[in-house]
Amino acid sequence: MTFIPPLDAMFLASETREHPMHVGGLHIFRLPEGAPDDYVQTLHQRLLACTELAPMYRRKPARPGPVLGALGWTDDEDVDLEYHVRLSALPRPGRVRELLALVSRLHGSLLDRHRPLWEFHLIEGLDHNRFAVYVKVHHALTDGVNAVRNTLRMLSPAPTGELRALWSPGPRPTLPLDTPAGATAPLARAGALARNLAGVLPTVAGVAIKGIRNPDAALPFTAPKTVLNRPLTGARRFAAQSWSIGRIKLVAKRYDVTLNDVVLAMCSGALREHLIAEGDLPAKSLVAAVPVALPRSDGDGNAVTMVLCRLASDLADPVERLARIRASMVAAKETMHGRTPLQLSMIGMLTSIGPSGVNSIPGFSATAPPPYNVVVSNVPGPRDRLFWQDAELEGWYPVSMPIEGQSLNITVLSYGDNLEFGLIGCRRNVAHLQRLLGHLEDSLAALEAGEPAA
């Protein structure tokens, strides 16, 4: 049995029917020229013959229960690929609307803890000569960056005709290039750990002090309650759309901010319009949790922390809103500057990950303010156009997860010349998720039409 690290274990221990703890991706491919009618069915059969699995795709909880199951992994030596690799079809001609509805249903069901915690769905019948792949993997096994790296193993920058399965073994992970020489020696590890631990308390104290003194900084449990922060049900609703990176970069350059600042401003403007329509816009600014990737030494599990950002949703002017978001992210980055991965993890435990765990205690979220209102994540992806065998990958949309007290998650993935937005929400609490896509476009257009401050 392999011990499960604490952060990964949290995703297993906190999972219930109302809180599925898996993440995924929706990939849309264009069929190659002259592809036969049974192309996807044949592809399914060929995938079932890929019986060599990477270790992550054999892992299952040593015990299936939510608490005991979070203690250790065991390997399944007889993985049933026909269970994990599934073929579905949309009524022809299947529209993107029907595809998103299918993904919404699939994403709302729990993974079977008696089996390795992943599913791979081939979906045929999509219009305009396309098919789709929807994948979901338990968050205890992977984070967003790791999921992208794993997916890249099955793709190539040009048509090859070679079939690579997602679960097939890939190149052995290597240590990061910036790993200090000798850091793998036991004494070096012990010394580094001692220095890290010595810096934890000053780090935590510094975050709290800066959060109190700096009006642009955000602290947990200072966010207002909204319709986005009601208890979850298990059903999900998914929406997705692409925006040109070029458009967003022009806005970033115009206002001298980062691309991620513009993404946060788009989300802030969209949420503001959504809450106005719901009659629920609070006087205080919404607060977003923004995941930040940490250096990693292997390809499995989670290496991520989170910082908090004020979204300035209380401001009507989009340019002023962007400026306040920029200031809040600068405050968060100053808190992180010069910290070790362990200290950065402690920042996340203090500001967002730990409060999220507390918020999942039954009855707590009904009386306390939310630790934050929404998660907005920006995951780096490949800039080159990619292929699977000879089918071109047209779109790659992240499918993340809402958590208790936060009914909406917005995750963005860069692919080619686009930013691919994936919105996943509680079906009851965010009833008009598709409209948020229109609000995102309106928010970007308002920034394009605005004028930078003198």
BELPE-V118219 format. One record per helix or strand. SS is the DSSP state (helix for helix, strand for strand). FROM is the first residue (numbers start at 1). LEN is the number of residues. If there is no record, write none. Layout:
[[SS:FROM:LEN] [SS:FROM:LEN]]
This chain:
[[strand:2:2] [helix:6:8] [strand:16:1] [strand:19:1] [strand:22:9] [helix:39:10] [helix:55:4] [strand:59:3] [helix:68:3] [strand:72:4] [helix:81:4] [strand:85:10] [helix:96:12] [strand:118:9] [strand:130:9] [strand:142:1] [helix:144:9] [strand:156:1] [helix:186:13] [helix:200:14] [helix:227:3] [strand:236:9] [helix:245:11] [helix:259:19] [strand:287:7] [strand:301:1] [strand:304:7] [helix:318:19] [helix:341:19] [helix:364:4] [strand:374:6] [strand:387:2] [strand:391:9] [strand:403:1] [strand:406:1] [strand:408:8] [strand:418:9] [helix:433:17]]
